[in-house]
Structures are given as structure tokens and as C-alpha cells.
Amino acid sequence: MKRRNFIKAAASSGIIATTSLAPASASVGEKAKKIKWKMVTSWPKNFPGLGTGANNLAKLITEMSGGRLKVKVYSANELVPAFETFDAVSRGTAQMAHGASYYWKGKSQAAQFFAAVPFGLTAQEMNGWLYTGGGMELWKETYKKFGIIPAAAGNTGVQMAGWFNKEIKSVDDLKGLKMRIPGLGGEVLKRAGGTPVSLPGHEIFTSLKTGVIDATEWVGPYNDLAFGLHKAAKFYYYPGWHEPGTTLEALINKKALESLPDDLQSIVLNACKIVNQQMTAEYTTRNHQALDTLVNKHKVKVLKLPDEVLKTLQKLSDEVVSKIAAEDKMSEKVFKSFTAYRDQVRQWTAISEMAYLNNR
């Protein structure tokens, strides 16, 4: 009864897609069968928002299936390292993973577009592109050769520009800067004269504190406070030009998913949609609470990046993204879809969301 009521409530609220969660094609034998899956993640164990988002996804799948499909979560380094989750799912070592697609640019340059593009789409716009603008179909095509089916499974919203051990007053201050920043944002920093460094979350604080890096972006106040980054750097900058609406992903082994009865396949994919919505709501609430703590309790200096710096970064971003799009056919295909959607949706955003916010 609990499972039935949960699914009914979720469906009535519009969270679950219209796809049936329990098609009649599932036989009695299939419904009685107990299946166990492993989910590996790129996050520290039970880390707020990111790690707990993965936990919530596993819990939802288990509950919505009535225990027929039980998913056990392994955080970074419990089963595989943070940046090896993609390979684990591709090989079938784990049936699922939770991470972010810009970590896999070594597998496919096109993958980065499905996480965050500098000066790109907000969380709401990303969901529009993915679910109704053709983005999800391109994402599946990008991962097809790896035997992986992707699904949006969380969004952190607009992030912060990051933590710095020196003030950023001009573009020259970015030159020689060693900064933890992944994906396309890292390529933009490199073009500005900085040095992007790829680090998993659990290594950030120590690296920043000991001077291995000069700056870091992570997520935003909610997660940054949890890591104690205010104890390792003096200056906290906004806006998050590099990640305006970062989509997190569920990686699902294609053979494992297709081996499930139809109703369980539907449950897995719809659970991802629920978590995708839940996480955005969570970050919207928790970020402003954490920012208040950082400013008023820990006396953190919150500063806006100079307009000159932002304009330069935007120019360099256009150059970086265009260059990547020209390097292979899949990247070009995704780039064209992404930019076409961005150019269309920002006209509506300008006279709706932006116009309203500017006058609220």
C-alpha cells in the first residue's frame, strides 16, 4: 500500500512522466524476482546534495519497485575511484553510476555539453533542452558506443565562481592561476592563461589549504560550507559563469536496463526524473541558508567578478566551445542543437524570467 500510495502521489503531482510504471506485460514470475544492482558515485559518502542525491535515487528505485530492484550505493573509492565510475558501468562492474558528464571528456568531447557550458543554459533551460529540445536523444547517441544509457539525475543550479587565495581585479590575475575546475570551464581558464586542475571532491580542501592549487570552484554555498572551503581561502566570487545550470547524470548499463521487465525499466528512468527535480529544489533552499552562515558567522568576503573579467571569459568561452565543436562530428552535432536552443530560449527568458527578476 505504501508503494502504491507513493507512486499515485508522485504521479498526481506531475513529477513522474506519463510512461506507465507497471505495464501489464510484467508476468507474475517477473514481479516475484528480486534483483540487486550496484551504483557507484563520483561523490564522497553521504555528501550533502550530491552524495545524498545518489542515495535518494537508489532509495526511490528500491521503494517504487516494492523491493524487486534493490540498489546499493558505493561512494567514491569504496568500489572504484571517483573518476572511474564511467568505465565501471560500461564494463558492467556496476549497473549504475551517479556523477557529471564533463568528467568524461577523455571519452567524448561531446559529453561535456550535457553537464554545463560556460555562459550556457540555466537549470530550467537545460531541462527544457534535454526533455523537449532533443538533448536527451543526443546524449544517448553520445554514450551508445560505450553501452551506457544516460539520464538527467540532478541539477545544482547556478554555481559560484569559486574560492580564491587572492583578489581577482583583472584578467591578468588569472594568468598562472592553478585552479581546480573541470570541463569546458577549465579549457576557458587555460586559454586565459591559467592552469586547470582536475581533482575529485574529497581532495579539494587539502589541495587548496596547502597551496597545491590557488583557487577552486566546487558547487555553491551549500556544498562549499560542508567542505569547509572558507577555512582554506579568503575570497568567494560569483557568478558561476562556468556552470550556470549543472546537470548531474545517472549512468545506466544498457544491457542491465534492457534485461529488466518493462515496469522496472520505467521505474528506473522515472526515478531519475524525480531526483532531478528534487535536487534543484534542495539547492535553491540550502544555498541561501549556507550563504547566510558563511557571510554572517564566518565573515566570508563575497565578491563579484569584475565585468571586464566576465566579458573576456565569455569571449574565450565562445572560442573554446566552437573549437571543440569543430574537432569531431558528434561534438558538432550536439553544439548545433545546444546553441540553437540557447539562442531561441533566451529570447523568452529575457522577457519573462529576467524581466521579472530585474523588477522584483
Secondary structure, DSSP 8 states (H G I E B T S, - for coil): -HHHHHHHHHHHTT-S-SS-SS-TTS-HHHHH--EEEEEEESS-TT-TTHHHHHHHHHHHHHHHTTTSEEEEEE-TTTSS-GGGHHHHHHHTSSSEEEE-GGGGTTT-GGGGGGT--TT---HHHHHHHHHHSSHHHHHHHHHGGGTEEEEEEEE--S---EEESS---SGGGGTT-EEE--HHHHHHHHHTT-EEE---GGGHHHHHHTTS-SEE--S-HHHHHHHTGGGT-SEEEE--TT-SS-EEEEEEEHHHHHTS-HHHHHHHHHHHHHHHHHHHHHHHHHHHHHHHHHHHTS--EEEE--HHHHHHHHHHHHHHHHHHHTT-HHHHHHHHHHHHHHHHHHHHHIIIIIHHHHT-
